[in-house]
Amino acid sequence: MRLIGLTVCVLAAVAVLSCEREEPAVKTDPDAPAVKAASAAIFLTGDELGEMKPCGCSGGQLGGLDRRRAVWNNVAPASRMLLDTGRLVAGDGEQDMIKLSLIVEAYTMLGYDAVNLTAQDIERLRNQGLMDSAAVGFKLISAEAPPTVALDRSFHKVLQVDGKPVPVTVAAFNTMRQGAEEIGALFPDGITDGGIEILLIDRCDSGVLNEIRGQWPGLDCIVCRSDIDEPQVLAQQRPLAISLGHFGRYVSRLDLENTPTGPRLRYAKVAIREELPQDKHQVELYRTYQLLVKQADLLERAPRMPEPHGLKFLGSKACEPCHKYSYGLWSKKPHANAMASLVKVGSQYDPECVVCHVVGMKYEGGYVNEEQTPQLNHVGCESCHGPGSAHVSDPSSVKTVGDATAVCKTCHTPEKSTGYAGHEAEYMQKIVHWPEP
């Protein structure tokens, strides 16, 4: 309750700051620049999974709510639709709930028109008291709502396209609960050449897609939920079928233009790159998130498991007496000052970030915080070689060095270390701290 009250207070302060009809059906431009002008467009995001911002400890990362506005700012509000397909956070933990409240606030500030909720989204929003469309600032729709939750399954908006009104209807459909023959009922005005009809479905199963496309060829676009990180075009001919990717690294856009045979869609995926300008209100909102994480003491209270062999972490300084050469080289490498990159961006209290910048945080006896365990700060000897207590007690008989390189991939993942995969040998050269050959 303390955390919820704090969240409400801080959010209140932040808020003040604040298909073608003929073949081919769709033109695609997968590398379109974010600033490309369009008279009208539908912007789609989804599968945020709590990734409000890239971790920030290495360059070249994609994503961030603070850069998203730049993608649609050049399209007038009356000529654009902002739509999210759900899966707002990844879990039900305390940190996830902080993220959920702030993502809802961010979407309101960014001007989202509608969000399609999964069953898990609904339950989490209910627990946080955020199931009122008027309160959250955008329309909530879902095909997965339980009987006790009254939510519409569609959203309708008229967009101005080159000075002419074009009705756009977005409908949510759960392929596990209903058959494709029931889709027509989701579009009360019918599937016509005079408007745009978009269907949101819960999976990208090829059989389901083919059935829907076969029964409802007049649909303009089908958007499906996928386990693939990057957006994909699954079918280019009408109806266009796409998936959106994960973690907010891309925004999918459907540009609209009027043609003699009706409105036409042009698809592009837009990478959210570091070069895009930041929205100062979203930057401030992320600082609010960092403040809430710090005040909730999530770093100190992060779950920790027993070290399986009963060993203890001692810190890199304990290795220096016998390994002066290696210690000397290591101390000049970026790993030896790994926490500095988190301090620079204000994430030194975020357990999701800190775990990759210190020694042994996943284990009892590992890093807790700067005050209690300063000797375990940064990426040290025991990060890769394991806890050193037994080796220090008996150096001649107990070896700590196993397959130390296997540890690298726990933190150098594609989303956190964009250049690592395929360049492992080059990265290893950057951390050489042993005698060669």
VOGU-3710 file (C-alpha; in Angstrom, 3 decimals, decimal comma):
1> mrligltvcv> 0,000/0,000/0,000  2,932/2,329/0,740  4,262/1,708/-2,767  0,865/2,268/-4,426  0,391/5,520/-2,511  3,834/6,728/-3,490  3,183/5,803/-7,122  -0,064/7,793/-7,197  1,593/10,863/-5,710  4,521/10,820/-8,090
11> laavavlsce> 2,317/10,144/-11,110  0,163/13,124/-10,225  3,241/15,316/-10,241  4,471/13,885/-13,532  1,080/14,344/-15,193  1,313/18,088/-14,610  4,421/18,030/-16,864  2,748/17,048/-18,883  -3,831/-2,581/-48,679  -4,450/-1,608/-51,472
21> reepavktdp> -7,820/-2,890/-52,828  -6,230/-4,421/-55,929  -3,165/-6,648/-56,271  -0,665/-6,068/-54,827  -2,564/-5,148/-51,681  0,290/-3,564/-49,738  3,535/-1,788/-50,449  6,235/-2,375/-47,874  9,124/-0,150/-46,916  10,865/-1,996/-44,067
31> dapavkaasa> 13,656/0,566/-43,644  11,598/3,746/-43,805  13,097/6,608/-41,776  11,302/7,553/-38,590  10,740/11,142/-39,751  9,082/10,200/-43,049  6,048/12,407/-43,610  2,593/10,944/-44,225  -0,816/12,539/-44,511  -2,282/9,824/-42,257
41> aifltgdelg> -0,952/6,736/-40,491  -1,770/3,998/-38,012  1,082/3,344/-35,566  1,231/-0,027/-33,821  3,240/-1,242/-30,847  2,929/-4,290/-28,594  4,677/-6,782/-26,339  6,317/-4,017/-24,329  6,991/-6,582/-21,574  8,106/-3,853/-19,204
51> emkpcgcsgg> 11,018/-2,654/-21,334  10,523/1,073/-20,812  14,061/1,859/-21,912  17,105/-0,059/-23,155  19,547/-0,856/-20,365  21,839/1,930/-21,599  25,160/0,318/-20,681  26,200/-0,246/-24,307  25,603/1,622/-27,527  23,494/0,699/-30,522
61> qlggldrrra> 20,455/-0,479/-28,570  16,930/0,024/-29,848  13,844/1,095/-27,943  12,710/3,526/-25,278  9,396/5,239/-24,614  11,273/8,531/-24,524  12,035/8,372/-28,278  8,720/7,006/-29,493  6,946/10,314/-30,005  9,437/11,251/-32,708
71> vwnnvapasr> 8,006/8,477/-34,897  4,519/9,950/-35,143  4,983/13,615/-34,304  4,922/14,665/-37,965  1,410/13,249/-38,476  -1,449/15,422/-37,224  -3,457/13,941/-34,303  -6,631/13,928/-36,409  -4,840/11,879/-39,069  -3,184/9,253/-36,896
81> mlldtgrlva> -4,141/6,331/-34,726  -1,913/5,021/-31,932  -2,586/1,418/-31,019  -0,890/-1,066/-28,661  -1,641/-4,786/-28,779  -0,915/-5,579/-25,119  1,401/-7,662/-22,924  2,469/-4,540/-21,075  4,737/-6,180/-18,486  6,410/-9,560/-18,195
91> gdgeqdmikl> 5,427/-10,690/-14,698  3,592/-9,993/-11,448  6,453/-8,891/-9,217  6,684/-5,602/-7,374  8,978/-4,105/-10,001  6,595/-5,198/-12,762  3,744/-3,389/-11,021  5,771/-0,178/-10,779  6,436/-0,461/-14,495  2,785/-1,165/-15,263
101> sliveaytml> 1,560/2,031/-13,602  4,167/4,115/-15,376  3,630/2,509/-18,785  -0,057/3,362/-18,487  0,908/6,925/-17,623  3,364/7,009/-20,528  0,765/5,795/-23,025  -1,650/8,462/-21,810  0,976/11,171/-22,215  1,956/9,869/-25,652
111> gydavnltaq> -1,648/10,082/-26,842  -2,475/6,415/-27,429  -5,994/5,844/-28,727  -6,479/2,213/-27,673  -4,749/-0,724/-26,002  -5,765/-4,342/-26,582  -5,403/-6,192/-23,272  -4,481/-9,810/-22,676  -6,070/-11,738/-19,802  -2,898/-11,169/-17,778
121> dierlrnqgl> -2,971/-7,425/-18,526  -6,552/-7,243/-17,292  -5,801/-9,003/-14,022  -2,754/-6,843/-13,339  -4,532/-3,598/-14,181  -7,454/-4,580/-11,947  -5,089/-5,220/-9,061  -3,609/-1,754/-9,564  -7,000/-0,045/-9,922  -6,296/0,923/-13,537
131> mdsaavgfkl> -9,193/-0,615/-15,427  -11,087/2,617/-16,118  -10,622/3,991/-19,651  -11,442/7,489/-18,437  -8,709/7,255/-15,807  -6,017/5,826/-18,056  -6,716/8,188/-20,938  -7,225/5,677/-23,764  -9,727/3,050/-24,860  -9,330/-0,451/-23,419
141> isaeapptva> -10,395/-3,337/-25,644  -9,971/-7,091/-25,311  -11,110/-10,456/-26,622  -9,855/-12,145/-23,441  -11,844/-10,351/-20,752  -13,550/-12,585/-18,160  -17,350/-12,327/-17,766  -16,911/-10,046/-14,763  -15,089/-7,399/-16,832  -17,077/-5,442/-19,404
151> ldrsfhkvlq> -14,749/-4,428/-22,234  -15,505/-3,670/-25,852  -13,784/-5,796/-28,443  -13,350/-3,045/-31,015  -12,283/0,560/-31,427  -13,393/2,990/-34,103  -11,835/6,268/-35,241  -12,292/8,436/-38,320  -8,963/9,641/-39,706  -8,522/12,607/-41,996
161> vdgkpvpvtv> -6,648/11,390/-45,075  -5,788/14,152/-47,553  -8,748/16,122/-46,250  -11,212/13,245/-46,560  -12,637/11,180/-43,658  -11,670/7,492/-43,606  -13,227/5,276/-40,903  -10,817/2,844/-39,244  -12,080/-0,052/-37,121  -9,790/-2,217/-35,013
171> aafntmrqga> -11,197/-5,425/-33,512  -9,701/-7,967/-31,095  -10,273/-11,668/-31,754  -9,280/-14,693/-29,685  -8,642/-17,664/-31,973  -8,803/-20,104/-29,065  -12,332/-19,136/-28,069  -14,098/-18,496/-31,363  -14,173/-19,652/-34,946  -13,181/-17,503/-37,897
181> eeigalfpdg> -16,798/-17,369/-39,082  -17,602/-15,052/-36,153  -15,173/-12,317/-37,206  -17,724/-10,446/-39,303  -19,755/-9,602/-36,194  -16,822/-7,555/-34,859  -17,287/-5,020/-37,673  -20,881/-3,737/-37,356  -20,514/-1,475/-40,396  -19,252/-4,385/-42,462
191> itdggieill> -15,934/-4,951/-44,188  -16,096/-2,340/-46,920  -13,879/-0,647/-49,482  -14,661/2,728/-47,935  -12,835/2,130/-44,659  -9,958/0,288/-43,052  -10,578/-2,874/-41,004  -7,795/-4,281/-38,807  -8,044/-7,543/-36,872  -5,883/-8,229/-33,806
201> idrcdsgvln> -5,378/-11,928/-33,046  -3,632/-13,778/-30,240  -1,171/-15,944/-32,204  0,675/-16,232/-35,500  -0,243/-19,825/-36,297  -0,049/-20,184/-40,091  -3,150/-22,389/-40,211  -5,207/-19,798/-38,329  -3,878/-16,973/-40,495  -4,690/-18,814/-43,711
211> eirgqwpgld> -8,201/-19,632/-42,503  -8,946/-16,016/-41,598  -7,467/-14,686/-44,813  -9,465/-17,229/-46,798  -12,802/-16,448/-45,156  -12,343/-12,680/-44,881  -10,307/-11,465/-47,885  -11,775/-7,988/-47,488  -9,887/-7,324/-44,277  -7,101/-4,808/-44,684
221> civcrsdide> -4,673/-6,025/-42,047  -4,240/-8,833/-39,516  -1,897/-8,172/-36,582  -0,826/-11,232/-34,630  1,093/-11,864/-31,435  4,415/-13,589/-32,026  7,465/-14,852/-30,130  9,803/-13,265/-32,707  11,642/-10,181/-31,428  11,564/-8,186/-34,681
231> pqvlaqqrpl> 8,448/-7,207/-36,664  7,649/-9,450/-39,598  5,492/-9,272/-42,706  3,751/-12,648/-42,854  1,646/-11,940/-45,928  1,823/-8,958/-48,280  -1,280/-9,478/-50,333  -4,601/-8,351/-48,951  -5,171/-8,819/-46,134  -1,713/-7,807/-45,015
241> aislghfgry> -0,524/-9,930/-42,049  2,156/-8,658/-39,666  3,660/-9,222/-36,229  5,113/-6,368/-34,187  8,176/-7,650/-32,329  9,034/-7,247/-28,655  10,323/-4,712/-26,121  9,371/-1,562/-28,028  12,402/-1,685/-30,300  10,297/-0,967/-33,371
251> vsrldlentp> 7,093/0,839/-34,183  5,086/-0,551/-37,071  3,349/2,051/-39,207  0,603/1,743/-41,778  0,516/4,870/-43,932  -2,866/5,668/-45,469  -3,540/7,206/-48,854  -6,746/7,579/-50,824  -6,977/5,902/-54,233  -9,835/5,637/-56,761
261> tgprlryakv> -10,571/2,148/-55,384  -10,489/3,134/-51,716  -7,949/3,725/-48,963  -4,553/2,084/-49,407  -2,042/0,940/-46,768  1,727/1,109/-46,966  3,640/-0,800/-44,269  6,996/0,084/-42,693  8,833/-0,861/-39,531  10,616/1,991/-37,790
271> aireelpqdk> 13,587/1,251/-35,534  13,658/3,280/-32,317  17,296/4,333/-32,507  19,416/6,380/-30,135  19,606/9,174/-32,717  15,900/9,988/-32,377  15,097/13,029/-30,222  13,906/12,377/-26,687  10,584/13,454/-25,233  11,435/15,375/-22,064
281> hqvelyrtyq> 8,241/14,266/-20,324  9,062/10,602/-20,945  12,595/11,192/-19,702  11,152/12,639/-16,508  8,750/9,713/-16,198  11,649/7,256/-16,367  13,393/9,185/-13,596  10,225/8,699/-11,592  10,533/4,962/-12,217  14,136/4,982/-11,007
291> llvkqadlle> 13,073/6,901/-7,883  10,282/4,441/-7,105  12,620/1,472/-7,545  15,128/3,043/-5,180  12,534/3,951/-2,564  11,045/0,456/-2,673  14,475/-1,019/-1,760  14,155/-3,541/-4,579  17,914/-3,989/-4,882  18,343/-5,028/-1,259
301> raprmpephg> 15,213/-7,202/-1,336  15,983/-8,980/-4,623  15,590/-12,778/-4,292  18,864/-14,612/-3,780  19,542/-18,354/-3,865  22,071/-20,285/-1,763  25,435/-20,779/-3,415  25,242/-24,474/-4,424  28,685/-25,452/-3,074  28,540/-23,431/0,116
311> lkflgskace> 31,343/-21,140/-1,074  31,668/-17,441/-0,360  32,420/-14,406/-2,485  35,429/-12,454/-1,264  35,908/-9,738/-3,865  38,658/-9,227/-6,430  41,057/-7,693/-3,909  41,389/-11,137/-2,305  42,822/-12,455/-5,576  45,499/-9,780/-5,957
321> pchkysyglw> 48,241/-11,202/-3,689  48,730/-14,290/-5,871  47,532/-12,882/-9,209  49,141/-9,455/-9,355  49,667/-9,544/-13,128  46,061/-10,499/-13,912  44,668/-8,167/-11,269  46,699/-5,280/-12,662  45,399/-5,807/-16,193  41,812/-6,357/-15,035
331> skkphanama> 41,845/-3,170/-12,962  42,414/-1,131/-16,146  39,528/-2,717/-18,056  35,930/-1,421/-18,214  34,711/-4,433/-16,197  36,633/-3,105/-13,189  34,447/0,011/-13,220  31,223/-1,539/-14,474  28,911/0,215/-12,024  29,980/3,613/-13,328
341> slvkvgsqyd> 27,877/3,155/-16,457  24,785/2,560/-14,300  25,509/5,516/-12,042  25,825/7,671/-15,144  22,235/6,869/-16,205  20,782/6,632/-12,679  20,127/2,874/-12,713  22,458/1,852/-9,877  19,473/0,872/-7,673  17,660/-1,192/-10,296
351> pecvvchvvg> 18,207/-4,917/-9,631  17,457/-5,822/-13,251  20,452/-3,714/-14,271  22,783/-4,157/-11,321  22,910/-7,951/-11,553  25,205/-7,719/-14,593  27,490/-5,074/-13,104  28,499/-6,678/-9,805  29,680/-9,956/-8,290  27,291/-12,722/-7,257
361> mkyeggyvne> 24,069/-10,752/-6,802  21,946/-13,812/-7,583  23,366/-15,631/-4,547  23,268/-15,275/-0,802  26,552/-13,716/0,179  26,797/-11,867/-3,115  26,369/-8,181/-3,841  23,700/-6,367/-1,820  24,488/-2,681/-2,212  27,371/-0,219/-2,184
371> eqtpqlnhvg> 27,259/0,216/1,590  27,047/-3,433/2,672  29,201/-5,152/0,035  31,546/-2,592/-1,556  34,137/-5,321/-2,212  31,728/-6,960/-4,671  31,153/-3,847/-6,754  31,814/-4,032/-10,521  32,411/-7,124/-12,680  35,254/-8,845/-10,847
381> ceschgpgsa> 37,225/-12,081/-10,803  34,419/-14,084/-9,188  31,848/-12,928/-11,736  33,389/-15,342/-14,227  35,450/-17,742/-12,099  32,961/-18,309/-9,284  33,220/-17,661/-5,519  36,839/-17,825/-4,409  36,720/-18,750/-0,732  37,929/-22,358/-1,190
391> hvsdpssvkt> 40,641/-21,366/-3,672  41,977/-18,673/-1,364  42,054/-21,163/1,533  43,894/-23,819/-0,493  45,227/-22,414/-3,805  47,180/-25,539/-4,716  44,295/-27,999/-4,640  41,181/-25,954/-5,414  40,826/-24,362/-8,830  38,144/-21,822/-9,609
401> vgdatavckt> 38,677/-21,603/-13,350  36,151/-23,624/-15,331  34,499/-22,552/-18,565  34,530/-18,902/-17,582  33,461/-17,775/-21,069  30,071/-19,485/-20,656  29,203/-16,855/-18,071  29,546/-14,052/-20,621  26,304/-14,916/-22,390  24,222/-14,483/-19,252
411> chtpekstgy> 24,706/-10,724/-19,542  25,928/-10,208/-23,101  22,521/-11,000/-24,548  21,243/-9,628/-27,882  19,002/-7,081/-26,148  21,677/-5,829/-23,718  24,851/-6,200/-25,780  23,940/-5,673/-29,410  27,356/-6,380/-30,905  28,337/-9,474/-28,933
421> agheaeymqk> 26,696/-12,302/-30,882  29,001/-13,433/-33,673  31,908/-11,373/-32,329  32,716/-13,306/-29,177  36,427/-13,629/-29,987  36,755/-9,864/-30,477  35,069/-9,200/-27,155  37,376/-11,653/-25,409  40,370/-9,709/-26,668  39,026/-6,646/-24,900
431> ivhwpep> 39,206/-8,354/-21,505  42,517/-10,223/-21,797  44,057/-10,183/-18,311  46,088/-13,394/-18,387  49,654/-14,077/-19,627  49,775/-14,957/-23,343  50,489/-17,290/-25,007
//
